[in-house]
Amino acid sequence: MTATVLLLGKLADLGGVAEMRVPAPLDWPGLIAALPAPLAQAAQGTKVRLAVNGVLLADKTRLAAMTGDEIALLPPVSGG
């Protein structure tokens, strides 16, 4: 009974993987606790966005993921 966490860009580098499975159901404190420390710290940044099943959350602390859900941590985008 897990949810999938997708890590993009710099967050994948910090996590050492592009995808990980975490126990579900899951709220924001549970997600932070399940992440490696450097990744957890970065995820809490105000510019990191969170999406569940393709829908952006306006407030990360409202995360309520269930078994089979896909959680994406989206780093800030830089142009060039």
C-alpha positions, -999 to +999 in steps of 0.1 A: +000+000+000+021+028-014+021+060-033+046+070-059+067+101-055+082+116-087+112+138-082+121+162-110+152+182-119+174+191-089+151+172-065+159+140-083+196+147-078+191+154-041+170+122-037+194+101-058+164+086-077+137+099-100+109+079-084+103+064-050+075+046-032+063+057+002+037+042+025+001+055+020-021+070+031+001+100+033-001+136+045+025+164+042+043+156+075+044+120+065+059+127+031+086+149+046+094+122+071+097+096+043+122+116+023+160+116+027+170+147+048+185+169+020+154+162-002+130+168+027+146+202+034+145+212-003+108+201-006+098+224+021+111+254+002+084+279-009+093+276-046+089+238-047+054+229-060+034+197-053+010+179-076-011+148-068-023+128-098-014+157-121-033+184-101-012+211-085-019+218-048-020+255-038-010+245-003+014+216+002+002+210+037-032+199+023-016+167+009-039+137+013-025+109-009-039+074-010-026+041-022-018+043-059-016+081-060+012+098-078+028+127-060+052+150-080+076+173-064+083+201-089+114+223-084+114+259-096+120+262-134+148+282-147+150+294-182+179+299-204 
